[in-house]
Amino acid sequence: MFVDTAKVFISAGKGGNGAVGFRQEIYVDKGGPDGGDGGKGGDVIFVATENLNTLIDFRYKPELKAPAGSNGSKQNQRGKSGEALRIKVPMGTLVKRNGEIIADLTENGQEVVIAKGGDGGFGNAHFKSSIRQTPRMAELGEAGDTFEAELELKLLADVGLVGFPNAGKSTFLSVVSNARPEIADYAFTTLTPNLGVADIDSSSLLIADIPGLIEGASEGKGLGDAFLRHVERTAVLLHLIDIYSDDIAAAYRTIRLELASYSPELLTRPEVIALTKAEGLDDEIVAMQVDAVKEATENGADVFVISSSAHQGLTEVLRALDSKVKAIRSIEKEIDADDDDLVTIRLTDNQIADAWTVTKDEETGHFVVRGDKVEKFARRTDFSNFEGVNRLRDILKKLGVNHELSRAGAVGDSVIEIGGHEFTLLEQ
């Protein structure tokens, strides 16, 4: 069963808590802290593979959960990190979070961390200093990334077959490639996209047969609305038209209009036109139909006359497609190379993480501190432990947050909010 969309709940592993412990050997007086750190939670990683072409597995397994990291323990023993959860997905899979694309897996073997596991908390051995000999605090492990992801599969192919139902797309694919799509003498035989590899000279082409389009397909009529996404990533379009069409130019324009309605960019895609089912047809009628299509084209597309069942004209079409695919792939490589040479100026990840802001909530009177790093410290603080909260206060002071809080009007008993946690500026 072909499935090209799915929703899945993703949960990376929680980091283990740090431990509070002290050395207790018989001959060691007043042993120091030896609580170990918690282990990191497991990541959720998607791995693109060419051996899959459907998202159906996610319909039966709608939740992906990586294991948590283990808590730290005494004798400076660090907790075991949770193993990464690796999930295979088809090449061409888009991963969205709240409608925003967070990953696009287009190459075989490509790996992307979709959800990061939480960091483990530090044990109390980490906090020993000359002024803090017996720290009785440890950090909590962070929660891993948790969210609902929308998956969308867009088949990756060199050539996309488009045309009306029963135009001969499946027959063409079955003859020129190793694909075996269902073929019958009625419209909408193809209910799901099919992929096939066609060999031509010393090259090969990956061809996608898209279910037949009808007028209004881009608005949801027929089957085309669900599958037009699969032509978005093809390098070249092969437009197949039944040569027996009463108005062959109108048939061509209708499909072009549906492509444009779905995505105007598709009209700029290189195109080859093939008039199908031409076996035994009078040469004069063939010439008339070819002229009609050429008059309707705006991009000077090549027009061929073929018969898949009689194996006529197929080699010429495949060679034309191969030439256009190679040309577009060459241009793509040049664009990628130019992009690599561009010099961009942006904040580093560390600079972004270190940045923070202070605002006052006029409704509650609380002072809200936001920033990746300060919120991370807050998530790892055990607010039931006064030493842990005091450490967070020290961190805010070192980062300069306290100075900004004072400038904003905060005093000792003012309530500070960070990452959903509340505490006073100074210990009360």
C-alpha positions in Angstrom: 0.0 0.0 0.0 1.4 3.4 -1.0 1.2 6.1 1.7 2.8 9.5 1.1 1.7 11.4 4.2 1.7 10.6 7.9 1.8 12.1 11.3 4.0 10.7 14.1 4.6 11.7 17.7 8.4 11.9 18.3 9.9 11.8 21.7 13.7 11.9 22.3 15.0 10.5 25.5 15.2 12.4 28.8 18.6 12.9 30.3 19.5 11.1 33.5 19.6 13.0 36.8 22.9 13.8 38.4 23.6 12.1 41.8 24.4 13.5 45.2 27.0 11.3 47.0 30.1 11.5 49.2 33.1 9.2 49.6 32.8 6.9 52.6 36.0 4.8 52.7 37.0 3.6 56.2 40.3 5.4 56.2 39.2 8.6 54.4 38.0 11.3 56.9 35.4 13.7 55.5 35.3 12.2 52.0 34.5 14.7 49.3 31.5 14.6 46.8 31.5 11.8 44.3 28.0 12.0 42.7 28.2 11.2 39.0 26.6 12.9 36.1 23.4 11.6 34.4 23.6 10.0 30.9 22.4 11.8 27.8 19.0 10.8 26.5 18.8 9.1 23.1 18.3 11.1 19.9 15.7 10.2 17.3 17.5 10.0 13.9 15.9 9.5 10.5 18.0 7.6 7.9 17.1 7.9 4.2 17.1 4.7 2.2 16.5 3.9 -1.4 14.8 0.6 -0.4 11.6 2.2 0.8 9.0 4.2 -1.3 6.1 4.5 1.2 5.4 5.9 4.6 2.9 3.2 5.5 5.0 1.9 8.5 4.3 5.2 10.3 0.5 4.6 10.1 1.0 1.5 12.3 3.6 3.0 14.5 2.5 6.6 15.2 4.9 7.1 18.2 8.7 7.0 18.1 10.3 7.2 21.5 14.0 7.0 22.2 15.3 5.6 25.5 16.2 7.9 28.4 19.7 8.2 29.9 20.4 6.6 33.2 20.9 8.5 36.4 24.4 9.1 37.8 25.5 7.2 40.9 28.1 7.4 43.6 31.8 6.9 43.1 31.6 9.3 40.1 29.8 6.8 38.0 28.2 8.5 35.0 24.8 7.2 33.9 24.6 5.3 30.7 23.5 7.3 27.7 20.3 6.3 26.0 20.8 4.7 22.6 19.8 6.7 19.5 16.6 5.5 17.8 17.3 5.2 14.1 14.3 5.1 11.8 14.5 4.4 8.1 12.5 6.6 5.8 12.2 6.8 2.0 14.4 9.1 0.1 12.4 12.3 -0.6 10.8 12.5 2.9 10.1 15.9 4.3 9.8 16.3 8.0 7.7 19.2 9.3 7.2 20.6 12.8 4.3 23.0 13.1 4.2 23.3 9.4 7.9 24.3 9.2 10.4 22.0 7.4 13.0 20.8 9.7 14.5 18.0 7.5 14.6 17.1 3.9 16.1 13.7 3.3 17.1 13.4 -0.4 20.2 11.2 -0.5 20.6 7.5 0.2 22.2 7.0 3.6 21.6 10.6 4.7 21.1 10.9 8.5 19.4 13.7 10.3 18.8 14.2 14.0 15.1 14.9 14.1 14.8 15.2 17.9 17.7 15.7 20.3 17.9 13.8 23.6 18.1 15.8 26.8 21.5 16.3 28.4 22.2 14.6 31.6 22.4 16.6 34.8 25.7 17.2 36.6 26.3 15.3 39.9 27.5 17.1 43.0 31.1 16.1 42.3 30.9 18.7 39.5 30.3 21.6 41.9 33.1 21.1 44.4 35.2 24.3 44.8 37.4 26.0 47.4 34.4 27.7 48.9 31.9 24.8 48.4 33.5 21.7 49.9 30.4 19.7 50.4 27.8 20.6 47.8 24.5 18.8 48.4 23.0 19.6 45.1 22.8 17.9 41.7 21.2 18.9 38.4 18.1 17.3 36.9 18.3 15.7 33.4 16.8 17.7 30.6 13.7 16.5 28.8 14.3 15.4 25.2 12.6 17.2 22.3 9.0 16.1 22.0 6.6 17.1 19.3 4.2 15.8 16.6 5.8 15.7 13.2 4.2 15.7 9.8 5.9 13.5 7.2 5.4 14.1 3.5 7.0 11.9 0.8 7.8 13.5 -2.6 9.2 10.9 -4.9 12.7 11.6 -6.3 12.8 10.8 -10.0 14.6 12.1 -13.1 11.4 12.0 -15.2 7.8 12.5 -14.2 5.0 11.2 -16.5 1.9 13.4 -16.7 -1.2 13.3 -18.7 -4.9 12.4 -18.7 -6.1 9.1 -17.4 -5.6 6.3 -19.9 -3.1 8.3 -21.9 -0.7 5.3 -21.9 1.6 6.3 -19.0 1.6 2.9 -17.3 2.1 1.1 -20.6 5.0 3.3 -21.4 6.6 2.7 -18.0 6.1 -1.0 -18.2 7.7 -1.3 -21.6 10.8 0.9 -21.1 11.6 -0.1 -17.4 11.5 -2.8 -14.9 8.3 -1.5 -13.3 5.1 -3.6 -13.5 2.2 -1.2 -12.9 -1.4 -2.3 -13.3 -2.6 -1.8 -16.9 -6.2 -1.9 -18.1 -8.4 -0.3 -20.7 -10.2 2.1 -18.5 -9.4 5.4 -16.8 -7.7 5.7 -13.4 -6.1 2.3 -13.6 -3.1 3.8 -11.7 -4.1 4.6 -8.2 -0.7 5.1 -6.7 2.6 6.5 -8.2 4.9 3.9 -9.7 8.7 4.0 -10.1 10.8 2.3 -12.8 14.4 2.5 -14.1 14.8 2.8 -17.9 18.2 2.1 -19.4 19.2 4.1 -22.5 22.7 3.8 -24.1 25.1 4.0 -21.1 22.7 5.9 -18.8 19.6 5.1 -16.8 16.6 7.2 -15.9 14.4 6.9 -12.8 10.8 7.5 -14.1 7.8 8.2 -11.9 4.3 7.4 -13.3 1.8 9.7 -11.6 -1.9 8.9 -11.5 -3.9 10.5 -14.3 -4.8 14.2 -14.0 -8.2 15.7 -14.9 -9.4 19.2 -15.2 -9.6 20.6 -11.6 -7.1 18.1 -10.2 -5.2 20.9 -8.5 -8.4 21.8 -6.6 -9.0 18.2 -5.4 -10.9 16.6 -8.2 -10.0 13.1 -9.3 -6.8 11.7 -8.0 -4.3 14.3 -9.1 -4.6 16.6 -6.0 -3.1 13.9 -3.8 -0.2 13.1 -6.1 0.9 16.3 -7.9 3.5 16.7 -5.2 5.4 13.8 -6.7 6.2 15.8 -9.9 7.7 18.7 -7.9 11.1 17.0 -7.6 11.4 15.5 -11.1 14.0 17.1 -13.4 12.0 16.7 -16.6 8.3 16.1 -17.4 7.2 13.7 -20.1 3.8 14.8 -21.2 1.9 11.8 -22.7 -1.2 12.6 -24.9 -3.5 10.1 -26.6 -3.0 10.8 -30.3 -6.7 10.0 -30.8 -7.8 13.0 -28.7 -10.6 15.0 -30.4 -8.9 18.3 -29.5 -5.3 17.4 -28.8 -4.2 21.0 -28.2 -6.9 21.5 -25.6 -5.8 18.3 -23.8 -2.3 19.6 -23.7 -3.3 23.0 -22.3 -5.6 21.5 -19.7 -2.8 19.5 -18.1 -0.4 22.5 -18.2 -3.0 24.6 -16.5 -3.4 22.0 -13.7 0.4 21.9 -13.2 0.5 25.7 -13.1 -2.4 25.9 -10.6 -0.6 23.5 -8.3 2.8 25.2 -8.6 3.7 27.8 -11.2 7.3 26.7 -11.0 6.3 23.5 -12.8 5.8 25.4 -16.0 9.5 26.2 -16.1 10.4 22.5 -15.9 12.0 21.1 -19.1 9.3 19.1 -21.0 9.1 16.4 -23.7 5.8 15.7 -25.4 4.9 12.2 -26.7 1.8 11.4 -28.6 0.8 7.8 -27.8 -1.0 4.8 -29.4 0.1 5.8 -32.9 0.5 2.3 -34.3 -1.1 1.9 -37.7 -2.3 5.5 -37.8 -2.3 7.3 -41.1 0.8 9.6 -41.6 -1.3 12.6 -42.6 -3.4 12.4 -39.4 -0.2 12.0 -37.3 1.3 15.1 -38.9 -1.9 17.0 -38.3 -1.9 16.1 -34.6 1.8 16.9 -34.2 1.3 20.4 -35.8 -1.7 21.1 -33.4 0.4 20.3 -30.3 3.4 22.3 -31.5 1.1 25.3 -32.0 -0.1 25.0 -28.5 3.3 24.8 -26.9 5.0 27.9 -25.5 8.4 26.5 -24.6 9.4 24.8 -27.8 9.2 21.4 -26.3 10.2 18.4 -28.4 7.2 16.4 -29.8 7.5 12.7 -30.5 5.1 10.1 -31.8 5.3 6.7 -30.1 3.6 3.4 -29.7 4.5 1.6 -26.5 2.8 -1.7 -27.4 4.6 -1.7 -30.8 7.9 -0.4 -29.3 7.9 2.5 -31.8 9.8 5.8 -31.1 10.7 4.9 -27.5 14.5 5.1 -28.0 14.2 8.6 -29.4 12.1 9.7 -26.5 14.4 8.2 -23.9 17.4 9.8 -25.5 15.7 13.2 -25.5 14.8 12.8 -21.8 18.3 11.7 -20.9 19.8 14.7 -22.6 17.5 17.1 -20.7 18.0 15.4 -17.4 21.8 15.6 -17.8 21.6 19.3 -18.6 19.4 20.2 -15.6 21.6 18.1 -13.2 24.7 19.9 -14.5 23.0 23.3 -13.8 22.1 22.1 -10.3 25.7 21.2 -9.6 26.9 24.6 -10.7 24.3 26.3 -8.5 25.3 24.2 -5.5 29.0 25.1 -6.1 28.2 28.8 -6.3 26.2 28.6 -3.1 29.2 27.0 -1.4 31.4 29.9 -2.4 29.1 32.5 -1.0 30.4 34.3 2.2 27.6 34.8 4.7 27.8 36.7 8.0 25.7 35.4 10.8 25.7 34.8 14.5 27.4 31.6 15.6 25.4 28.9 17.4 27.2 29.8 20.6 26.4 33.5 20.2 22.7 32.7 19.7 22.7 30.4 22.7 24.4 33.0 25.0 22.0 35.8 24.1 19.2 36.6 26.6 16.5 39.2 27.2 14.7 40.6 30.2 11.2 41.8 30.1 8.6 42.8 32.7 5.1 41.3 32.6 3.0 44.3 33.5 0.1 42.0 34.4 1.8 39.9 37.0 4.8 42.1 37.8 7.2 39.2 37.2 10.5 39.6 35.4 10.8 37.2 32.5 14.2 36.0 31.4 14.5 34.3 28.0 17.5 32.8 26.2 18.7 29.4 25.2 21.5 29.0 27.7 19.7 30.5 30.7 16.6 28.5 30.1 18.8 25.4 29.8 20.2 26.1 33.3 16.7 26.6 34.6 15.5 23.2 33.2 18.4 21.4 34.9 17.8 23.1 38.3 16.1 21.2 41.1 13.9 23.9 42.5 13.2 21.9 45.6 16.9 22.2 46.6 17.8 25.6 47.9 21.5 25.1 47.0 20.5 24.4 43.4 18.4 27.6 43.2 21.2 29.6 44.7 23.5 28.2 42.0 21.1 29.4 39.4 21.2 32.9 41.0 25.0 32.8 40.8 24.9 31.9 37.2 22.5 34.8 36.4 24.9 37.1 38.2 27.9 35.9 36.2 26.0 36.3 32.9 25.1 39.9 33.7 21.4 39.1 33.9 21.1 40.4 37.5 22.4 43.8 36.4 19.8 44.0 33.7 17.1 42.9 36.1 18.1 45.7 38.5 18.0 48.2 35.7 14.5 46.9 34.9 13.4 47.6 38.5 13.8 44.2 40.1 14.5 44.1 43.8 15.3 41.2 46.2 11.8 39.8 46.5 10.9 40.3 42.9 9.7 37.1 41.1 11.9 35.9 38.2 10.5 33.6 35.6 12.7 31.4 33.4 11.5 28.5 31.3 8.2 28.2 33.3 10.0 28.2 36.7 9.6 31.0 39.3 11.9 32.1 42.1 12.9 35.3 43.8 15.9 37.4 42.8 17.5 36.9 46.2 17.1 34.1 48.7 14.3 35.0 51.1 
